[in-house]
């Protein structure tokens, strides 16, 4: 079975949401030109994989909804986000995202910063990810 092109997935959504998703796609391509884009049909998202050595790592997605579009990160909880731009805390354990909608676009520079951080996290070894997660838990405990 041939993979579904992103344009076919986007065709199911209103023009305004397609436009937001296309804008996000262009930002992701510009910031991470080595990333591979493919539709994950089961989730109805456009996913991005980063080549690392002989393997690839899933590091970002675009999810289109009726009124907004998300740029998400499967390991967002491990990402630095001192400005607290990402949503998802208290909703998911690991994933975080930023939302865009017509008239409510985040700055491209903010998205670029988050994408660079997602790439940094994607390049961490398993043990480094565990160490970061433990550090984040210690930070959260200290704030309580």
Order of alpha helices (4+ residues) and beta strands (2+ residues): alpha-alpha-beta-beta-beta-beta-beta-alpha-alpha
